[in-house]
């Protein structure tokens, strides 16, 4: 197995939890892979998907995967935007969008799946077909069921906003 380079995003991208300290992505992957919903709290597009994304994360909570929010805001902005969702799931604050851009996210909202071997799959925007493709990979890797995407009441698909802000 090749050794990870120092410029590998798993080593260089820092995920800063509002509940504690920040660590490189690799350190968050020591026990389980990571599934995150990346959001921009200053856009309607991310607000539209909040309930759907929260239910999505809830589906994977009992699985062998770490579920989290990745929000383009400081700690207070994350708590204000997410409300009670910030207490239910691990929440990463990314006010300068360094983690969002470092992971290769193009549009917000996004669904991001990261494994410790460096495999990353991103579904940019609210594209139910792309989110479903991520759940197919998750189902195979985790031996877990897939949530219904989209389900009645979910927003219609939309591209989201540029991650670069």
RANOR-V418794 format. One record per helix or strand of 3 or more residues. SS is the DSSP state (alpha for helix, beta for strand). FROM is the first residue (numbers start at 1). TO is the last residue. Records with the same first field share a line. If there is no record, write none. Layout:
SS = FROM-TO ; FROM-TO
This chain:
alpha = 9-12 ; 25-28 ; 44-60 ; 75-82 ; 85-88 ; 98-102 ; 128-142
beta = 14-17 ; 22-24 ; 33-39 ; 65-71 ; 90-93 ; 110-114 ; 120-124
